[in-house]
C-alpha cells in the first residue's frame, strides 16, 4: 500500500478508518485491534450519555502514536 492509499494494510479492504500522519499506512480499527496495534478505552457516561470512546493507535510501520476519540 502506498502513501495516500485508503485500503487497509491488514485486510486490503477499502475505506480505512485511520491513516498514519507519518508514513501514510491505513488501517481499519477492527483490523488494528486484532493485530494488537490499537487500544480502546470506554468511559462510562452519565444519565443522558453513553460515554466516550478513546483510542490509541501505534503505527506498526513507523512507530508513530496517534490518539483520539472514536
C-alpha positions as CSV (number, residue, x, y, z in Angstrom):
1,X,0.0,0.0,0.0
2,X,1.4,3.4,-0.8
3,X,1.1,6.9,0.5
4,X,-2.5,8.3,0.2
5,X,-4.0,4.8,-0.1
6,X,-7.4,4.2,1.7
7,X,-7.0,0.5,1.6
8,X,-6.4,-1.3,4.9
9,X,-2.9,-2.6,5.2
10,X,-4.1,-5.7,7.1
11,X,-7.1,-6.9,5.1
12,X,-6.8,-5.0,1.8
13,X,-10.4,-3.7,2.1
14,X,-11.2,-0.2,1.2
15,X,-12.4,2.6,3.4
16,X,-9.7,2.6,6.1
17,X,-10.7,4.2,9.5
18,X,-7.3,5.6,10.4
19,X,-4.2,6.8,8.5
20,X,-0.8,7.4,9.9
21,X,0.4,11.0,9.7
22,X,4.0,9.9,9.4
23,X,4.1,7.2,6.8
24,X,0.5,7.1,5.3
25,X,-0.2,3.5,6.4
26,X,-4.0,3.0,6.5
27,X,-6.0,0.5,8.6
28,X,-9.5,-0.4,9.8
29,X,-9.9,-0.1,13.6
30,X,-11.1,-3.7,13.9
31,X,-8.1,-5.0,12.0
32,X,-5.6,-2.9,14.0
33,X,-7.2,-4.1,17.3
34,X,-6.9,-7.7,16.2
35,X,-3.2,-7.2,15.5
36,X,-2.7,-5.6,18.9
37,X,-1.8,-2.1,17.5
38,X,-5.0,-0.3,18.7
39,X,-6.0,0.1,22.3
40,X,-9.6,1.3,23.1
41,X,-10.8,2.8,26.4
42,X,-14.6,3.3,27.0
43,X,-15.5,5.8,29.7
44,X,-18.9,5.4,31.3
45,X,-21.4,8.1,30.6
46,X,-24.0,9.9,32.6
47,X,-27.7,9.5,32.7
48,X,-28.1,11.0,29.2
49,X,-24.8,10.0,27.6
50,X,-23.4,6.6,26.6
51,X,-19.9,7.8,27.4
52,X,-16.8,8.5,25.3
53,X,-14.6,6.0,23.5
54,X,-10.9,6.9,23.3
55,X,-8.3,5.1,21.2
56,X,-4.5,4.9,20.9
57,X,-3.0,3.6,17.7
58,X,0.6,2.6,17.3
59,X,1.6,2.5,13.7
60,X,3.5,-0.8,13.0
61,X,5.3,0.8,10.1
62,X,6.9,3.9,11.5
63,X,6.1,3.7,15.3
64,X,4.1,6.9,15.4
65,X,1.4,7.1,18.0
66,X,-2.0,8.6,17.3
67,X,-4.7,9.2,19.9
68,X,-8.2,10.4,19.5
69,X,-11.9,9.9,20.1
70,X,-14.0,7.4,18.2
